[in-house]
């Protein structure tokens, strides 16, 4: 895992985000993008999603808190792979809307969120 904890990028005209070269090995197996709790996105490695998020989203069939988390993270979830040459992923329109990004506002900031279970990236508009 890279020591990088923060990066800034501007989406291109096709809504593609270029992952810094220092981080591409982390995402080589795939990328999962979900809406976040507020107006931002979560970016997970496929490995982190399978090892940490999938178990966290399991619970009793009548557990309303688990149901709410499943609704939040599975609604709008996108699986992607980095394109071969430039390490880009495309952010779909529903994710852009959730994060408040549009054609006039394409800048974003990515911050690594470290937890006891692992880490993920929060993608948001600059403040």
Secondary structure, DSSP 8 states (H G I E B T S, - for coil): --S--EEEEE--TT-EEE--GGGTTTTTT-EEEEE-SSSSEEEEEHHHIIIIIHHHT---TT-HHHHHHHHHHHTT-EEE---TTT-EEE--HHHHHHHT-BTTB-EEEEEEEE-SS-EEEEEE---
